[in-house]
Amino acid sequence: MKDLQFANTIATLRKQKGLTQDEVASFVGVSKAAVSKWETGLSYPDILLLPKLATFFNLSIDELLGYKPQMTKENIQKLYAELSKDFAVKPFDEVYTRIKNIIDEYYSCFPLLMQMAVLLLNYQHVAGDLQQEIIRKAIKLCQRIEENSEDQRLAYQAGSLEAHCQLFLQNPKRVLELLGDGVEPYTGNEIIVANAYQQLQQPEKAKETLQVSMYQNILGVLGIAPNYMMMYVDQPEVFDEVVLRMEGMMQTFDIYNLSFNNALIIYLTAAQGYMMQKNEKKAIEMLKKYIKASESIVFPITLHGDAFFDLIDEWVMRELDLGPNAPRDEQTIKMSLISGITENPILKPLILRPEVKTMIENLKHTLGCD
């Protein structure tokens, strides 16, 4: 009970209400000396007295004990960042053990459980033999959120994350159970919401609503593009057209600056596709663009808007669980930028070419990973 701050809580409450230790003792049915010991942390009340004490101070038992079963959004962000850095410098098992202890302590703090699942998945690639266990642990966390959280948005996010895990484990039927077997018609609700804000004479909220919607839809299209692109790898003309249109979209909206990760995935996927088409010239061209995008990254990485999406930053801070912070630590991100090329089996023939070797070495130097 020492960790629950009971002594400080009861002493503070008593003084705030202008009560003496004798008055508290008389109501509960103990001696003044017993109350004094409670307030100094020398002893604690019998568990059967807690409901009576809570009633006396008009509090829940949790509040009386100073117990906080939930973490604030800010504390979750700080904890995530701390654990993310730990993964970069400490053995995986050590950090994983700490995460399991945190999960046990805050087992009903569903926003925290969600972020612990996200964190584990972001670092499962360094889990070695524990990779399957990590994915199954993330699934269990997601399922607990889906079954118990009253926050519908959080439950929906957990379902999406579980589907991602189930796909990795090659359980496609479960994926369709979670997400459905088709695409629902577009409703345009954000337009209705924006118009409602206009009627309420809140034009800035209307602008933010539409801007955030455009932002998410643009990134959504770019996020879908790599998978769509690979479905046409056996049709070079269509493949070229997808690459061309996505490049045009990235240039129009300055995706290098706005969301470099989307650009990296598209260029890397394009390079892989061209290698599968045995078109090394275009594959190298895409690798050059991938490296250019990698070298333009500004660390520390934060999610942010720009001159066009000038209302995004406040929304990111308010709505996203991790705020503007990157989901992985800086060193891990830098190493993944390099390994995306060097550990890609499809690109292996290119890595042996002097031109590509030089490109990779220059990237390592720029990122400080020599």
GUPARO-303022 format. One record per atom (N, C-alpha, C, O, CB): residue in one letter; z, y, x. Coordinates in steps of 0.2 Angstrom, whole numbers, plus 2048, in hexadecimal, padded with zeros to 3 digits. Glycine has a CB too. Layout:
REM residues N
aZYX...
REM end
This chain:
REM residues 370
m8007FA804m800800800m800806804m7FF80C802m8068007FBk80180680Bk80180B80Fk7FB80F80Fk7FA81580Fk803809816d7F580B80Fd7EE80E80Fd7ED812808d7E8815808d7E9809810l7F1811803l7F08147FDl7F381A7FCl7F281E7F7l7F280F7F7q7F681D801q7F9824800q7FE8257FBq7FF82A7F8q7F4829800f80281F7F9f8068207F3f80C8257F4f80D8297F0f8098197F2a80F8257FAa8148297FCa8128307FBa8168347F8a817828803n80D8327FEn80B8397FEn80983B7F6n80A8417F4n80583B802t8068377F3t8048387ECt80A8397E8t80A83E7E4t8008327E9i80F8357E8i8158367E3i81983C7E5i81C83F7E1i8198307E3a81A83D7ECa81D8437EEa81A84A7EBa81D84E7E9a81E8437F5t81384A7ECt8108507EAt8108517E3t8118567E0t80884F7EDl80F84B7DFl80F84C7D8l81684E7D5l8168537D1l80D8457D5r81B84C7D8r82284E7D6r8238557D7r8268587D3r82784A7DAk8218577DDk82285F7DFk81E8637DAk8208687D8k8208607E6q8178617D9q8138657D5q8168667CEq81586B7CBq80C8627D4k8198617CBk81C8617C4k8238647C4k8268657BFk81C85A7C1g8268667CAg82C8697CBg8328647C9g8378667C6g82D86F7C6l83185E7CBl8368597C9l83A8577CFl8388587D5l8338527C6t8408557CEt8458537D3t84484B7D4t8428487D0t84C8557D2q8468497DAq8468417DBq84B83E7D6q8498387D3q8488407E2d8508417D4d85583E7CFd85183D7C8d8528387C5d85B8437CEe84D8427C6e84A8427C0e84583C7C0e8448397BBe8468497BEv84183C7C5v83C8367C5v84082F7C5v83E82B7C2v8388367CCa84582F7C9a8498297C9a84C8277C3a84C8217C1a84F82A7CEs84F82C7BFs85282B7B8s84D8287B4s84E8237B0s8558317B6f84682B7B4f8418297AFf83F8217B0f83E81D7ACf83B82D7AFv83F8207B7v83C8197B9v8428147B8v84080E7B7v8398197C0g8488167BAg84D8127B9g84F80F7C0g8518097C1g84C80C7B5v84F8137C5v8518117CCv8558177CFv85681C7CCv84A8107D1s8578167D5s85C81B7D8s8588207DBs8528207DDs8608187DDk85B8267DDk85882C7E0k8568297E7k85082B7EAk85C8327E0a85A8257EAa8588237F1a85281F7F1a84E81F7F6a85E81E7F4a85081B7ECa84A8177EBa84481C7EBa83F81A7EEa84A8137E5v8458217E7v83F8267E7v83E8297EDv83882A7EFv84082B7E1s84382B7F1s84382E7F7s83F8297FCs83B82C800s84A8307FAk8418237FCk83D81E800k83681E7FFk83281D803k841817800w83481E7F8w82D81E7F6w82A8247F9w8248237FCw82D81E7EFe82D8297F9e82982F7FBe828830803e824833805e82D8367F9t82D82C806t82C82C80Et829826810t828825816t83382D811g82782280Cg82381C80Eg827816811g825812814g81E81E813l82E817810l832811812l83280B80El834806810l839814813s83180C807s830807803s82C8097FDs82A80E7FCs838805800y82A8047F9y8268057F3y8298027EDy82C7FD7EDy81F8027F5p8278057E7p8298027E1p8277FB7DFp8227F97E1p8288077DBd82B7F87DBd8297F17D9d8227F27D5d8227F77D1d82E7EE7D4i81E7EE7D5i8187EE7D1i8187EF7CAi8147F27C7i8137E87D3l81E7ED7C7l81F7EE7C0l8217F57BEl8207F77B8l8257E97BEl8237F97C3l8248007C2l81E8047C2l81F80A7BFl8298027C7l8198027C4l8138067C5l8108097BEl80F80F7BEl80D8027C9p8108057B9p80D8087B3p81280D7B0p8108127ADp80D8027AEk81980C7B1k81D8117AFk81D8187B3k81D81D7B0k82480F7AFl81C8177B9l81B81D7BEl8148217BCl8148277BBl81B81B7C5a80F81D7BBa8098207B9a8098247B3a8068297B2a80381A7B9t80C8217AEt80D8247A7t81182B7A8t8108307A5t81181F7A2f81682A7ACf81B8307ADf8178367B0f81883C7AEf82082E7B2f8128347B5f80E83A7B8f80783B7B4f80383F7B7f80D8387BFn8068377AFn8008387ABn7FA8367AFn7F583A7AFn80083F7A8l7FA8317B3l7F582F7B7l7F38277B6l7F78247B3l7F78307BFs7ED8257B9s7EC81E7B9s7F081B7BFs7F281F7C3s7E481D7BAi7F18157BFi7F48127C5i7F08137CBi7F38147D0i7F580A7C4d7E98127CBd7E58147D1d7E781B7D4d7E781C7DAd7DE8137CFe7E78207CFe7E88277D1e7EF8277D4e7F082B7D9e7E782B7CBl7F48247D1l7FB8247D4l7FB8217DBl7FF8247DFl7FF8207CFl7F781C7DCl7F88197E3l7F381C7E8l7F481B7EEl7F58127E2g7EF8217E5g7EB8257EAg7E58207ECg7E18227F1g7EE8277F0y7E381B7E7y7DE8177E9y7D78197E6y7D781B7E0y7DF8107E6k7D281A7EAk7CC81C7E8k7C68167E9k7C48157EEk7CA8227ECp7C58137E3p7C080D7E4p7B98107E5p7B580B7E6p7C08097DDq7B88167E4q7B18187E5q7B081D7EBq7B58217EDq7AE81C7DFm7AB81D7EFm7A98217F4m7A58277F1m7A08267EDm7A681D7FAt7A682D7F4t7A18327F2t79A8317F5t79A82E7FAt7A48397F4k7958357F2k78F8347F5k78F8377FCk78B834800k78A8397F1e79283C7FEe79383F805e796839809e79383980Fe797845805n79B836807n79E83180Cn79A82B80Dn79A828812n7A582F809i796829807i791824808i78C82580Di78A821811i78E822801q78982B80Dq78482E812q78782D819q78382B81Dq782835810k78D83081Ak790830821k791829823k790827829k797834820l79382581Fl79581E821l78E81A822l78E817827l79881A81By78981B81Ey782818820y78081A827y77E81682By77D81A81Aa780821828a77E82482Ea782821834a77F81F839a77F82B82Fe788820833e78D81D839e78B81683Ae78A814840e79481E836l78A812835l78880B835l78180A838l78080583Cl78980782Fs77D80E836s77680E839s77680F841s77380C844s772814836k77A814843k77B81584Ak77E80F84Ek77C80D853k77F81B84Cd78380C84Ad78680684Dd78180084Ed7827FD853d78C804848f77C80084Af7787FA84Af7737FB851f7717F6854f7737FA844a773801853a76F803859a772801860a76F800865a76D80A859v77980185Fv77D800866v7827FA866v7847F986Bv781807867k7837F7860k7887F285Fk7857EB85Dk77F7EC85Ak78E7F485Bp7887E685Fp7857DF85Dp7847DF855p7897E2851p7897DA85Ff77F7DC853f77E7DC84Bf7847D9848f7867DB842f7777D884Ad7867D384Ad78C7D0847d7927D4846d7957D4841d78E7CA84Be7937D884Be7997DD84Ae7987E2845e79D7E3841e79A7E1851v7927E5844v7917EA83Fv7917E7838v7937E9833v78A7EE840y78E7E1838y78D7DD832y7947DB82Fy7957DC829y7897D7833t7997D9833t79F7D8831t7A37DE82Et7A67DD829t7A47D5837r7A27E3831r7A57EA82Fr7A27EB828r7A57ED823r7A47F0833i79B7EA827i7987EC821i79B7E781Bi79C7E9816i7907EB821k79C7E181Dk79F7DC818k7A67DE816k7A87DD810k79F7D581Bn7AA7E081Bn7B07E3819n7B07E9814n7B47EA810n7B47E4820i7AC7ED816i7AB7F3812i7A97F180Bi7AB7F4806i7A67F8815i7A47ED80Ai7A27EA803i7A87E7800i7A97E87FAi79C7E5804d7AC7E3803d7B27E0800d7B77E67FDd7BA7E57F8d7B57DB805e7B77EB801e7BC7F07FFe7BA7F47FAe7BE7F77F6e7BE7F5805y7B37F67F9y7B07FA7F4y7AC7F67F0y7A67F87EFy7AD8007F7y7AE7F07EDy7A97EC7EAy7A77EE7E3y7A27EB7E0y7AD7E57E9s7AA7F37E0s7A87F67DAs7A57FD7DBs7A48017D6s7AE7F77D5c7A47FF7E1c7A18067E2c7998047E3c7978037E9c7A48097E9f7968047DDf78F8027DDf78A8067E1f7858037E5f78D8027D6p78B80D7E2p7868117E6p78780F7EDp78280E7F1p7888187E5l78D80D7EFl78E80B7F6l78B8047F7l7888037FCl79680B7F8l78C7FF7F3l7897F97F3l7827F97F4l77E7F67F8l78B7F47EDm77F7FE7F0m7777FF7F1m7758017F8m7707FE7FAm7758047EBq7798067FBq777808801q778803807q77580380Cq77B80E803m77E7FF806m77F7F980Am7797F480Am7777F180Fm7867F6809a7767F3804a7717EE804a76B7F1807a7677EE80Ba76F7ED7FCv7697F8806v7647FB809v7657FB811v7607FA815v763803807l76B7FC813l76C7FC81Al76B7F681El7687F5823l7737FF81Cl76D7F081Al76C7EA81Dl7657E881Dl7637E5822l7707E4818l7617EA818l75A7E8818l7567EC81El7517EA821l7577EA811n7597F381Fn7557F7824n7577F482Bn7537F6830n7587FE824y75C7F082Cy75D7ED832y75D7E5833y75F7E2838y7647EF835q75B7E282Eq75A7DB82Eq7557D8833q7567D2835q7587D8827h7517DD835h74C7DA83Bh7507D9841h74D7D6846h7477E083Cv7567DC842v75A7DA848v75F7D5847v7647D584Bv75C7E184Ba75F7D2841a7657CD840a7647C7843a7697C2842a7657CD838g75E7C5846g75D7BF849g75D7B9844g75A7B983Fg7627BD84Ed7627B4845d7627AE841d7667B083Ad7657AC835d7667A9844l7687B683Al76C7B8833l7677BB82El7697BE829l7727BD835q7617BC830q75C7C082Cq75C7BD825q75D7C2820q7557C082Fq75C7B7824q75B7B481Dq7627B6819q7627B7813q75A7AD81De7687B581De76E7B681Ae76F7BE818e7717BF813e7747B581Fi76C7C281Ci76C7C981Bi7687CB814i76B7CF810i7697CD821i7637C8814i75E7C980Ei7627C7807i7627CA802i7587C680Er7657C1808r7687BE802r76F7C2800r7717C37FBr76A7B7803k7727C5806k7787C9804k7767CF801k7797D17FCk77B7CB80Ba7707D2803a76D7D87FFa76C7D67F8a76D7DA7F3a7677DB803i7697D07F7i7677CE7F0i76E7CE7ECi76E7D07E6i7647C87F0k7737CB7EEk7797CA7EBk77C7D17E9k77F7D27E3k77E7C67EFl77C7D67EEl77E7DD7ECl77A7E07E7l77D7E37E2l77E7E17F3c7737DF7E7c76F7E27E2c7717DF7DBc7717E37D6c7687E17E4q7727D97DBq7737D57D4q77A7D77D2q77A7D87CCq7737CE7D5r77E7D97D6r7857DB7D4r7847E27D0r7877E47CBr78A7DC7D9i7807E67D3i77F7ED7D1i77B7EC7CAi77D7F07C5i77B7F17D6e7767E87CAe7727E77C4e7767E57BEe7767E77B8e76C7E27C5e77B7E07BFe77F7DD7BAe7857E27B8e7877E17B2e7827D77BCn7877E67BCn78E7EA7BBn78D7F17BBn7927F47B8n7937E87C0s7887F47BEs7887FB7BEs7867FE7B7s7817FC7B4s7847FE7C4e78A8047B5e7888077AFe78280D7B0e7808107ACe78E80A7ACd78180E7B7d77C8137B9d77580F7B8d77380B7BCd77D8157C0q7718117B3q76B80D7B2q76680E7B8q76280A7BAq7688107ABr7668147BAr7618167C0r7638127C6r75F80F7C9r76181D7C2l76A8117C7l76C80D7CDl76A8067CCl7688027D1l77380E7CEa76B8037C6a76A7FC7C4a7627FB7C5a7607F67C8a76C7FB7BDy75E8007C3y7577FF7C4y7557FF7CBy7517FB7CDy7538057C1q7588037CFq7578037D7q7597FD7DAq7557FA7DEq75A8097DAa75E7FA7D7a7617F47DAa75C7EE7D8a75A7EA7DCa7687F27D7g7597EE7D2g7547E97D0g74E7EA7D5g74B7E57D7g7527EA7C9s74C7F07D6s7467F17DBs7477EE7E2s7437EB7E5s7447F87DBl74D7EF7E4l74F7ED7EBl74F7E57EBl74D7E27F0l7557F07EDe7527E37E6e7537DB7E5e74C7D87E5e74A7D37E9e7577D97DFa7477DB7E2a7407D97E1a73D7D97E8a7397D47EAa73C7DD7DCh73E7DE7ECh73C7DE7F3h73E7D87F7h73A7D57FBh73E7E57F6c7457D77F6c7487D17FAc7457CB7F7c7437C67FBc74F7D17F9q7447CA7F1q7417C47EEq73A7C37F0q7387BD7F1q7427C47E6l7367C87F1l7307C77F3l7307C57FBl72B7C17FCl72C7CE7F3f7347C77FFf7357C5806f7367BE806f7347BA80Af73A7C9809l73B7BC801l73D7B5801l7387B07FDl7397AA7FCl7437B47FEq7327B37FBq72C7B07F8q72F7AD7F1q72E7A77F0q72A7AA7FCn7327B17EDn7347AF7E7n7307B47E2n7337B87DEn73C7B07E6p72A7B37E1p7267B87DDp7287B87D5p7277BD7D2p71F7B67DDk72A7B27D3k72C7B27CCk7327B67CAk7327BA7C5k72D7AA7CAr7377B67CFr73C7BA7CEr73A7C27CEr73D7C67CBr7427B97D3v7367C37D3v7337CA7D3v7307CD7CDv7327D27CAv72E7CB7D9l72C7C87C9l7297CA7C3l72F7CB7BDl72E7CF7B9l7247C57C1e7347C67BEe7397C77B9e73D7CE7BAe73F7D17B5e73F7C17BAl73E7D07C0l7417D67C1l73D7DC7BFl7407E17BCl7437D77C8l7377DC7C1l7337E27C1l72D7E27BBl72A7E77BAl72F7E37C7g72D7DC7B8g7277DC7B3g7217D97B6g7207D97BCg7277E27AFd71C7D87B2d7167D57B4d7107DA7B3d70A7D77B4d7147CE7B1g7117E07B2g70C7E57B2g70E7EC7B3g7147ED7B5g7097E47ABv70A7F17B2v70B7F87B3v70C7FB7ACv7077FB7A8v7067FB7B8e7117FE7ABe7128027A5e70E8087A5e70C80B7AAe7198047A4p70B80A79Fp70781079Ep70B8167A0p71181779Fp705811797y70881B7A3y70B8217A6y70D8257A0y70982679By7068257AAt7138287A0t71682B79At71683379Bt715837796t71D829799g7168357A1g71683D7A2g71C8407A0g71C84679Eg71084079Fn72283C7A1n72883F79Fn72A8467A2n72D84A7A0n72D83A79Fe7288467A9e72A84C7ADe7278527AAe7298587ABe72884B7B4i7218517A7i71E8577A4i72285A79Ei72386079Di7168567A2i72485579Ai728857794i72F85A796i73185F793i72A850790v73285779Cv73885A79Ev7378617A1v73B8657A0v73B8557A4a7318627A5a7308697A7a72F86E7A1a7318737A2a7298687ACn72B86C79Cn72A870796n731872793n732877790n72686D791a73686D793a73C86E790a740873794a743878791a740867790y74087379By74387879Fy74087F79Ey74388479Ey7428767A6q73987F79Dq73688579Bq738888795q73A88E794q72E88479Aq739884790q73C886789q74388978Aq74588D786q73C881784l74788678Fl74E888790l74E88E795l753891797l752882793q748891796q74789679Bq74A8957A2q74E8997A5q74B89D798q74988F7A4q74B88D7ABq74488B7AFq7438857B1q7508877ABp7408907B1p73A88E7B4p73B88B7BBp7368877BDp7368957B5e74088C7BEe7418897C5e7428827C4e73F87E7C8e74688C7C9k7468807BFk7478797BEk7408757BCk73F8707BEk74C8787B9a73C8797B8a7368767B6a7318757BCa72E8707BCa73287B7B1k73187A7C0k72D87A7C6k72F8747CBk72B8707CDk72D8807CBe7368737CCe73986E7D0e7378677CDe7358627D0e74086E7D0t7378667C6t7368607C3t72F85E7C4t72D8587C6t7378617BBl72A8627C3l7238617C5l7218607CCl71D85B7CEl71E8667C2q7248647D0q7238637D7q72685C7DAq7228597DEq7278697DBv72C85A7D8v72F8547DAv72A84E7D8v7298497DBv7368537D7s72884F7D1s72384A7CFs71D8497D3s71B8447D5s72284B7C7m71A84F7D5m71484F7D9m71584B7E0m7128477E2m7118567DAy71B84E7E2y71D84B7E9y71E8437E9y71B8407EDy72484E7EBq7218417E4q72283A7E4q71C8367E2q71B8307E5q7288387DEn7188397DEn7118357DCn70D8357E2n7098307E3n70E8397D6i70C83A7E6i70883B7ECi70B8357F1i7078317F4i7088427EFl7118357F2l7148307F7l7138297F4l7128247F8l71B8327F9g7138297EDg7128227EAg70B81F7EBg70B81A7EDg7148237E3v7068247EBv6FF8227ECv6FF81F7F3v6FC81A7F5v6FA8277EAl7018237F8l7018227FFl70581B800l703817805l703827803g70A81A7FDg70E8147FEg70A80E7FCg70B8087FFg7158157FAi70780E7F6i7038097F4i6FD8077F8i6FA8027F8i70180A7ECa6FA80C7FBa6F380C7FEa6F3806803a6EE803803a6F2812802p6F8805808p6F780080Dp6F67F980Ap6F27F580Cp6FD800811n6FA7F7804n6F97F1801n6F27F07FEn6EE7EB7FEn6FE7F07FCy6F07F67FBy6EA7F67F7y6E47F57FCy6DF7F27FBy6E97FD7F3m6E57F9802m6E07F9807m6DE7F280Am6D97F080Am6E27FD80Dm6E47EE80Bm6E37E780Dm6E07E2809m6DD7DD80Bm6EA7E4810m6E07E4802m6DC7E07FDm6D57E07FEm6D17DC7FBm6DF7E17F6y6D37E5801y6CB7E6802y6C97E6809y6C47E880By6C97ED7FFv6CD7E280Dv6CC7E1814v6C57DE815v6C27DE81Av6D17DE818d6C37D9810d6BD7D5811d6B77D980Ed6B27D780Dd6BE7CF80Dq6B97DF80Cq6B37E4809q6B37EA80Dq6B67EF80Bq6B47E5801p6B07EA813p6B17F0818p6AF7F7814p6B37FC816p6AC7EF81De6AA7F7810e6A97FE80De6AE801809e6B0806809e6A27FD809v6B17FC805v6B77FE800v6BD800805v6C0805804v6B97F97FBf6BE7FC80Af6C47FD80Ff6C3804812f6C8808812f6C47F8814d6BD806814d6BC80C817d6BD812812d6C0817814d6B480C81Ae6BB81180Ce6BC816807e6C3817806e6C581D805e6B8814800v6C7812805v6CF813804v6D281780Av6D681B809v6D280C803v6D0815810v6D2818816v6D181F816v6D5824817v6D081581Cl6CA821814l6C8828814l6CB82C80Fl6CD832810l6C0828813r6CC829809r6D082D804r6D782E805r6DA834804r6CF8297FDm6DA829808m6E182A80Am6E282F810m6E7833810m6E482380Ce6DD82F814e6DE83481Ae6DD83B817e6E0840819e6D883381Fg6D883C812g6D784280Fg6DD84580Bg6DF84B80Cg6D184280Am6E1840808m6E7842804m6EC844809m6F0848808m6E983C800m6ED84080Fm6F2842814m6F1848817m6F684C818m6F283C819q6EB84A818q6E985181Bq6EA856816q6ED85B818q6E285181Et6E9855810t6E985A80Bt6F185C80At6F3862809t6E7858804f6F585780Af6FC858809f70085880Ff70785880Ff6FF853804d6FD858815d70185981Cd70685381Cd70C85581Dd70486081Di70484D81Bi70984781Bi70C846822i712844822i705841818y709848827y70C84782Ey71384B82Ey718848830y70784A833n71385082Bn71985482Bn71E852825n724852826n71785C82Al71A85181Fl71E850819l721849819l727848817l71A851813s71E84481Bs72083D81As71C83981Fs71883581Ds71F83A813f71E839826f71A83682Bf71A82F82Af71582C82Cf71D838832n71F82C827n71F824827n719822823n71681C824n725822823n71782581Dn711823819n70B82381En70781F81Dn710828813a70A828822a704829826a70482382Ba6FF82082Ca70483082Al70A82282El70A81C833l708816830l704812833l71181C836i70B81482Ai70980E827i70280D825i6FF808826i70E80D821i6FF813823i6F8812821i6F4811827i6EF80D827i6F681981Dy6F581582Dy6F1814833y6F280E836y6ED80B838y6F381A838l6F880B836l6F9804839l6F67FF835l6F37FA838l701803839t6F680082Et6F37FB82At6EB7FB82Bt6E87F682Bt6F57FC822a6E980182Ba6E280282Ca6DF7FF833a6DA7FB833a6E080982Ca6E3800838a6E27FD83Fa6E27F583Ea6DD7F2841a6E77FF844q6E77F283Aq6E77EB83Aq6E17E9836q6DD7E4837q6ED7E9836g6DF7EC830g6D97EB82Cg6D37EB830g6CE7E6830g6D87EF826y6D27F0834y6CC7F0838y6CB7EB83Ey6C67E883Fy6CB7F783Cm6D17E9840m6D17E3845m6CF7DC841m6CC7D8844m6D87E2848m6D27DC83Bm6D07D6837m6C87D6836m6C57D1835m6D47D5831q6C57DC836q6BE7DD835q6BA7DC83Bq6B47DD83Cq6BC7E3831k6BE7DB841k6BB7DB848k6B87E2849k6B37E284Dk6B67D5848n6BB7E7847n6B87EE849n6BD7F184Dn6C17F584Bn6B77F2842e6BD7F0854e6C27F2858e6C27FA859e6C77FD85Ae6C27EF85Fk6BC7FC859k6BB804859k6BF807854k6C380C856k6B3805859k6BE80684Ek6C2809849k6C9807849k6CD80C847k6BF807842a6CB80184Ba6D280084Ca6D6804851a6DB807850a6D37F884Ei6D2805857i6D580A85Ci6D6811859i6DA81585Bi6D180A862e6D1813855e6D181A852e6D781B84Ee6DA82084Ee6CA81B84Em6D881584Am6DE816846m6E581684Am6EA819848m6DE810841l6E581284Fl6EB812854l6EC818857l6F281A857l6EA80C859k6E781C858k6E782385Bk6EB827856k6EF82B858k6E182585Dk6E9827850k6EC82B84Bk6F3829849k6F782D848k6E882A844y6F482284Ay6FB820849y70082384Fy70582584Dy6FC818849i6FD823855i70182585Ai70282D85Ai70782F85Ci6FE823861k6FD830858k6FD838857k702839852k70683E853k6F683A855a70383684Ca708837847a70F83584Aa713839849a706832841s70F83084Es71682E851s718833856s71E835856s715827854e71483685Ae71683B85Fe71784285Ce71B84685Fe71083C864s715843855s717849852s71D84984Es71F84E84Cs71184B84Di72184484Ei72784384Ai72C84784Ei72D847854i72983C84Av73084B84Av73584F84Cv73C84C84Bv73E84A845v735856849f74084B850f74684784Ff74C84D850f74B852853f747842855p75184C84Cp753847848p74F847841p74D84D83Fp75A847846i74D84183Fi749841839i74D843832i752841831i74683A838t74A84782Et74D849828t747849823t74184B824t750850828l74984781Dl744848817l74484F815l749852813l745843812h73E852814h73E859812h73785B80Fh73285780Fh73F85D819g73786180Cg731863809g72D86780Eg72E867814g733867803d72986C80Cd725870810d72387680Cd726878807d71E86C813a71E87A80Ea71C88080Ba71A87F804a71B8837FFa71788480Ff716879803f7148787FCf7198757F8f71A8777F2f70E8737FDf71D8707FBf72286D7F7f7298707F9f72D86D7FCf7238657F9d7298767F7d72F87A7F9d73587A7F5d73A87D7F6d72D8827F9l7358757F0l73B8747ECl73E86D7ECl74286B7E9l7398757E4i73B86A7F1i73D8637F2i7448627F6i74885D7F4i73885F7F7d7468667FAd74C8657FEd7528657FAd7568607FBd74C86B803e7538697F5e7598697F1e7598637EDe75E8607ECe75986F7EDw7538607EBw75385A7E7w7558547EBw7588507E9w74C8597E4v7528547F1v75484F7F6v75C84E7F7v75E8497F7v7508507FDm75F8547F8m7668547F9m76A8527F3m76F84F7F4m76885B7FBr7678547EDr76B8537E7r76A84B7E4r76F8487E2r7698587E2e7648497E5e7628437E2e76283C7E6e7638377E4e75C8447DEl76083D7ECl75F8377F0l7668357F3l76A8397F6l75A8387F6d76782E7F3d76E82C7F5d76F82D7FCd77582F7FEd76E8247F4l76A82D801l76B82F808l76A836809l76A83880Fl76782A80Cg76883A804g766841806g76084180Ag75B83D809g76C845809p76084680Fp75A846813p75A842819p75584281Dp75984D815n75F83E81An76083A820n75B834820n75983181Bn767837820a759832826a75582C827a759826826a75F826827a75282C82Fp756820824p75981A822p75B816828p75F811828p75581681Er75881882Er759814834r75B81983Ar75A81F839r753810837d75F81783Fd76181B844d75B81D849d75581A848d766818849e75B82384Ce755825850e752820855e74C820855e75782C854q75781D859q75481885Eq75081385Bq74B81085Dq75A816862t753810855t75080A852t74980D84Ft744809850t75480884Ci74881384Di74281584Ai73D816850i73781484Fi74381C847k73F819855k73B81985Bk73881385Dk73281285Fk73E81D861m73C80E85Em73A807860m73680485Bm73180085Dm740803861s737805855s732802850s72B805850s72680284Es735803849l72B80C852l72480F853l72080B858l71A80B857l725816854i72380985Di720806863i71F7FE861i7197FC862i724806869s7247FB85Es7237F485Ds71E7F3857s71B7ED856s7297F185Bg71D7F8853g7187F884Eg7117F6850g70C7F384Dg7177FE84Ai7107F8857i7097F685Ai70A7F085Fi7067EB85Ei7077FC85Ft70F7F1863t7107EB868t7127E4866t7107DF869t7157ED86De7157E4860e7177DE85De7137DC857e7157D7853e71E7DE85Bn70D7DF856n7097DD851n7047D8853n6FF7DA857n7057E484Ep7047D2851p6FF7CD853p6F87CE852p6F47CC856p7017C6850i6F67D284Ci6EF7D484Bi6ED7D8850i6E77D8851i6EF7D6844l6F17DD853l6EF7E2857l6EF7DF85Fl6ED7E3863l6F37E8857k6F17D9860k6F37D7867k6EC7D886Bk6ED7D9871k6F57D0866p6E67D6869p6E17D786Dp6E07DE870p6DD7DF875p6DA7D4869l6E27E386Cl6E17EA86El6E67EC873l6E47F0877l6E17EE868i6EC7E9873i6F17EB877i6EF7EA87Fi6F27ED883i6F77E7876l6EB7E5880l6E97E3887l6E47E888Al6E27E8890l6E67DC887r6E17EC885r6DC7F1887r6DF7F788Br6E47FA888r6D77F4882p6DC7F9891p6DF7FF895p6E0805890p6E6808891p6DB80089Be6DC80788Ce6DC80D888e6E280C883e6E6811883e6D680E884v6E3807880v6E980687Cv6EF80687Fv6F480887Dv6E8800877k6EF802885k6F5802889k6F880988Bk6FE80A88Bk6F47FE890t6F380D88Dt6F581488Ft6F8818889t6FD81C88At6EF818892m6F5817883m6F781A87Dm6FE81887Cm70281C87Am6F3818877i70081287Ci70780F87Bi70C812880i71181487Ei70780787Be70A812886e70E81588Be71081C88Ae71581E88Be70B814892n70B820888n70C827887n710828881n71482C880n70582A885l71082387Cl714824876l71B822878l720826876l71281F870k71C81D87Ck72381C87Fk726821882k72C823881k723815883h722825886h72482B88Ah726830885h72B833886h71F82D88Ft722832880t72383787Ct72A836878t72E83A877t71D838877l72B82F876l73182E872l73782D876l73D82C874l72F82886Eg73682D87Dg73C82C882g73E824882g744823883g74283087Fc739820881c73B819881c737815887c73580F886c73881587Ad73681988Cd733816892d737810895d73580D89Ad73281B898
REM end
